[in-house]
Amino acid sequence: MSDAVHRALVLVLSFSGISLLAVGGGSAVLPEMHSIVVGEHHWLTDNQFAEIYSLGQVAPGPNMTMVAVIGQHVAGWPGWLAAVIGFFLPSSLLAFGVNRLWHRLEDWPWRASIEAGLAPLAIGLMAAGAWLLARLAIHDLVDVLIAIATTAILLWRKVNPFWLILAGGLLGFLKSM
């Protein structure tokens, strides 16, 4: 078995497992994804992971299409396909099945409890993802100030995030000069 095929199999199996944990969205599994591709297999560096995540945020479509870029980097086109199938297929099938069952269990007393329990779980998973990204992206006082300013603007003003992304990119460019 070639190395690319082996990596593609590892990708599909790894991403299938974490896709089922993506409660609250794909960002909820970023720490585990980082652990697999950076920590365990050393396929990417911290900076590459952060850059691929950023690319996924600004590219049109779902932000978790970043898994395709990771797959491509790890194992070429077989990796691209494995990462996309592994990440999107299991969670899509689970969502389809649960949706069909959920409507049948409309009067089930545990339904409200499950919904109430999933909300804090999703928030915790997303907070862990945000913490990981902050750890990867914030290196000095300027980065801290940019993060604080961006958060404050988004919390207290209705501003299109595009302008904040553009400003952050410009500041990052100026900082690198």
Wavefront OBJ file of the C-alpha trace (Angstrom):
o trace
v 0.000 0.000 0.000
v 1.439 3.383 -0.973
v 2.089 6.043 1.627
v -0.561 8.359 0.115
v -3.230 5.641 0.251
v -2.274 4.795 3.838
v -2.505 8.460 4.829
v -5.868 8.740 3.031
v -7.197 5.770 5.025
v -5.976 7.314 8.275
v -7.623 10.602 7.268
v -10.998 9.038 6.477
v -11.023 7.066 9.725
v -9.837 9.965 11.889
v -12.133 12.543 10.328
v -15.109 10.163 10.442
v -14.727 9.859 14.186
v -14.419 13.560 14.895
v -17.200 14.517 12.482
v -19.666 12.724 14.747
v -18.580 14.970 17.621
v -19.127 18.231 15.743
v -21.971 19.351 18.000
v -22.495 23.046 17.320
v -20.603 23.000 14.036
v -17.243 22.009 12.664
v -15.360 24.538 14.772
v -16.241 22.443 17.805
v -13.817 19.717 16.714
v -10.860 21.955 15.856
v -8.862 20.962 18.956
v -9.194 17.252 18.164
v -8.472 17.839 14.471
v -5.379 19.833 15.444
v -4.327 17.060 17.805
v -4.574 14.487 14.997
v -2.970 16.354 12.103
v -0.381 18.383 14.034
v 0.268 16.559 17.292
v -0.180 12.888 16.432
v 0.807 12.582 12.764
v 2.869 15.795 12.293
v 1.315 16.346 8.877
v 0.993 20.088 9.493
v 2.668 22.670 11.688
v 0.715 24.953 14.028
v 1.109 27.810 11.541
v -0.071 25.706 8.601
v -3.129 24.593 10.571
v -3.982 28.202 11.504
v -3.481 29.357 7.910
v -5.672 26.570 6.505
v -8.370 27.411 9.060
v -8.178 31.089 8.058
v -8.453 30.142 4.395
v -11.563 28.092 5.202
v -13.104 31.105 6.915
v -12.674 33.497 3.993
v -13.411 31.029 1.171
v -17.003 30.822 -0.047
v -19.034 27.879 1.209
v -18.889 25.995 4.482
v -15.902 26.950 6.608
v -15.035 23.313 7.245
v -14.082 22.810 3.621
v -10.681 23.344 5.199
v -10.611 19.561 5.660
v -10.245 19.230 1.881
v -7.142 21.427 1.979
v -5.728 19.355 4.844
v -6.434 16.143 2.924
v -4.828 17.513 -0.233
v -1.745 18.534 1.731
v -1.477 15.172 3.491
v -2.105 12.746 0.618
v -2.842 14.573 -2.621
v -6.167 13.911 -4.357
v -6.842 10.647 -2.492
v -6.374 12.614 0.741
v -8.679 15.358 -0.490
v -11.424 12.844 -1.202
v -10.838 10.898 2.024
v -10.942 14.019 4.187
v -14.151 15.313 2.584
v -15.923 11.954 2.772
v -14.622 11.241 6.262
v -15.648 14.599 7.664
v -18.969 15.231 5.942
v -20.571 11.839 5.259
v -20.877 10.357 8.799
v -22.236 13.529 10.371
v -24.638 14.059 7.453
v -25.975 10.508 7.780
v -26.296 10.942 11.558
v -28.134 14.254 11.152
v -30.478 12.715 8.575
v -31.255 9.739 10.820
v -31.700 11.779 13.985
v -33.925 14.261 12.166
v -36.257 11.487 11.040
v -36.334 9.995 14.539
v -36.621 13.371 16.277
v -39.947 14.156 14.642
v -41.338 10.793 15.717
v -40.301 11.433 19.325
v -42.082 14.774 19.573
v -43.878 13.821 22.798
v -40.951 11.953 24.338
v -40.134 13.440 27.799
v -36.361 13.110 27.316
v -36.356 15.221 24.162
v -36.291 18.580 25.989
v -33.570 17.303 28.337
v -31.386 16.255 25.424
v -31.834 19.636 23.749
v -31.024 21.441 27.002
v -27.890 19.341 27.490
v -26.575 19.815 23.970
v -26.520 23.631 24.176
v -23.834 23.926 26.896
v -21.926 21.046 25.310
v -21.830 22.872 21.981
v -20.744 26.111 23.655
v -17.959 24.308 25.514
v -16.696 22.613 22.359
v -16.759 25.897 20.424
v -14.952 27.682 23.284
v -12.237 25.007 23.166
v -11.898 25.630 19.416
v -11.679 29.388 19.962
v -9.026 28.860 22.650
v -6.967 26.704 20.280
v -7.156 29.293 17.501
v -6.225 32.097 19.890
v -3.240 30.077 21.099
v -2.109 29.488 17.521
v -2.662 33.053 16.281
v -1.780 35.370 19.152
v 1.971 35.778 19.509
v 2.562 39.269 20.901
v 0.907 42.374 22.336
v -0.175 43.663 18.914
v -2.039 40.408 18.262
v -3.697 40.635 21.688
v -4.823 44.194 20.975
v -6.197 43.224 17.548
v -8.130 40.322 19.096
v -9.555 42.495 21.884
v -10.510 45.306 19.507
v -12.174 42.895 17.075
v -14.140 41.205 19.853
v -15.238 44.546 21.311
v -16.355 45.875 17.924
v -18.342 42.723 17.159
v -20.004 42.733 20.583
v -20.968 46.409 20.681
v -21.480 47.418 17.063
v -23.231 45.925 14.094
v -20.275 45.756 11.705
v -19.865 43.480 8.727
v -17.049 41.074 9.707
v -15.596 41.488 6.206
v -14.255 44.896 7.191
v -12.661 43.514 10.342
v -11.056 40.676 8.364
v -9.748 43.187 5.848
v -8.403 45.437 8.617
v -6.819 42.470 10.410
v -5.157 41.313 7.203
v -3.816 44.826 6.565
v -2.519 45.101 10.127
v -0.896 41.679 9.846
v 0.739 42.711 6.573
v 2.035 45.957 8.080
v 3.267 44.088 11.144
v 5.274 41.675 8.977
v 7.089 44.475 7.138
l 1 2 3 4 5 6 7 8 9 10 11 12 13 14 15 16 17 18 19 20 21 22 23 24 25 26 27 28 29 30 31 32 33 34 35 36 37 38 39 40 41 42 43 44 45 46 47 48 49 50 51 52 53 54 55 56 57 58 59 60 61 62 63 64 65 66 67 68 69 70 71 72 73 74 75 76 77 78 79 80 81 82 83 84 85 86 87 88 89 90 91 92 93 94 95 96 97 98 99 100 101 102 103 104 105 106 107 108 109 110 111 112 113 114 115 116 117 118 119 120 121 122 123 124 125 126 127 128 129 130 131 132 133 134 135 136 137 138 139 140 141 142 143 144 145 146 147 148 149 150 151 152 153 154 155 156 157 158 159 160 161 162 163 164 165 166 167 168 169 170 171 172 173 174 175 176 177
